Every structure is written in C-alpha cells, then in structure tokens.
Amino acid sequence: MNPGPLVTPTAQESLGVLINLVRIELVRGIEAEIAAKGLDLRYIQFLILKRLSVLGPMSATELARSVELDGGAMTRQLDQLEGRGLLRRCPHEQDRRALRIELTDAGGALWQQLTGCNDRVLQAAQRSLSETESKRLHDYLERVLHALRDKN
C-alpha cells in the first residue's frame, strides 16, 4: 500500500484527474480499513464480495464486467476466493454448461465485517459536505455517469 498521494491536484485540475484521485484515495482508505482488521484481502477481492453480496449470484462474465476485470484476472481472483472458502461456483439452473458464482456463508459473514469499512471511508470522504451537498454530489455524479453511458 502506498501511503502518500500519487498526484497533488492543482486548483484547475481536470474533472477526469479529480475523479481518478478521489477513486485512488477511496481505494487506499478501504485497503487501510481492511488491513486494520488484520484481513488479507485486496481491493478487487473486496469489490467481488460486495457485488455478490449486493447483486446475488451471477456468472463469472457478469461479475468480471461489474468489477472491470478481464476473464483471466477474474478466474485468478475467483480461484483465490474459492480456495479461502468465501465463494463457490455452482451449476446454473437453466444452462448446465454454465456456472454461477455465489458467496458462501463465510463470504457473507466476511462481507458483513467489510460493510463497516466501506461505510467509514465513504463517510470520511464526505465529512466536509453538508447533507444537501452530499446529495447533490451523488446526483451530479449519477448524471455524469448516465451521460457517459448514453450512446445516443
């Protein structure tokens, strides 16, 4: 884990650079929270557990897409998490050739521990904002995301 900022934003920093710097600091904060709990878990593994907890079982392809990993990298992460007993690959109900990835009880219990880490980091990130400003920021970011995803 790198303790210091990679780039210090200037007063006129571009939106893209600022968003990236915020992401870097959020990742650092979550990794620090995880490490403080004595857990050996990388941020991408945290995201995988979060997606499965929030969205439920899904295919490895769907999961890879949701955390922005390629297939090979996802397979490695799934192998590690499955080896630790945090998730399992189960046959798909409708397609016997396909597998669904789901959390085990241990994975669900671990995610319950990690939820607090996530919440604390997000609260700290917004501590200088009023409740109204926080809601506005969320709204603005959702609108930017929708605009970027809208191909029309």
N, C-alpha and C positions, 0 to 999 in steps of 0.2 A: 504494500500500500504506500502510495506517495503522499506525504503529509502536506506538502505545500501546493499552492496553485501553479498550474502549468503556464497560465497566461493571466496577467492582470488586465482587466478591461479598462479601456480608455473612456473618457467622457462621451466620445462619439462612436462607440463600438457598434458594429452592425448587429441587427436583430439575430442573425444566424449565429454569430460568435457568442452573443449573450446567452442564447438558448443552450448552446453547447456547454458553456461554462457552468450554467445552472445545473445541467444534467451531470457534469463531472462532479460537482460538489454534492449533489444528491447521492450519487453512487458512492462517493467517499464516505459520506455520513452513514449510509446504510451499512457499508462494509465495516465501519468502525463500531457501529452498534452490534453487529453480528460477532465481531471479534471480541468485544467486551463481554459477551455472553459465553465466550470460550468455545464457540462453534466454528468448525472448519467448513465454511460454505462460501463460495464465490457469488458475486452479484448475479451472474447469469443463472446460477442454480436457484438463488432466491427468487428471481423472476419466474422461472419454470414452476416452482412450488406455488407461487402466487397465482399464476394463470390457471393452474389445475385446481386450486382451491376456489377461485372466483368463478371460473367458467365450467368446471367439471371435466370429466373425461373427454379426450379428443385424440385424433390421430397424431402421429409424430409430425406429419407435414403441417397440420393446422397449428400445432404447438410451436414448431420451428418458425412459422410465419408470424405468430403472435409475439415472439421474443426476438425476431430479426436474426435468426441463425440459419446457416445453410445446413443441408441434410447431414453431412459428415460430422459437423460440430455438434449438432443436436444428438446424433447417435452416441457420441462420446459422453456427452452430459447425461443422457438417459442411462447409459451403462453404469456410470459412476453413482447416480442417484438410486438406481435399482440395486446395485451392489450394496448400498448402505441401507436398503430396506425402506426407502422413502417413497418409492413409486413402483408400479408394476405394469407390465404390458399384458393386456387381456385380449382375447379374441373379440372381434367386432360382432355385434348381434346379427346384423344383416349380411355382412360380407366376410365369409370365413377366411378369405385371404388377407384381410386387413387386421390390424391391431389397434386397440385403444389404449391410451396411456392414462392411468389414474393414480391418485395418491393412495398410499397405504394408510392404515391408522397412525403409524409412526410419522409418516409425512404430514398428515393432517395435524397431529399434535405439535410437530415442529413448526408448521406454519402458524399455529396459534401463538407460539412464542415470538415468531418473527413479526407478527402483525403490529405489536407494540413498537418494534424497531422502526418500522415503516412510518407509523403514526408520529413518533417523536421527531424523526428527521423532517417530515413534511410540516409539522407544527413549527419547528425551529426555522425552517425556510421562510415561513410566513409571519414570523413574530413581529416584524416591523410594519405589518399591514393591519389595517382595521378589518373588521369582519366584512364590511362593504367592499373594501379594496380587494380583499381576498376573493370574494365572489366575482368581482369584475375581472380580476386577473384570470380566473378559471374560465369565465365566459369568453374573454378575448382569446385565450389560448385554444379553446374549443373551436372558435370561429376561424382562427388561423389554420388549425388542423383540417377542418372541413373544406376550407378554400383550397388547401394544398391537395387534398384527396379528390376534389371535384374536377373531373377531367373534361367537363363541358365548359 
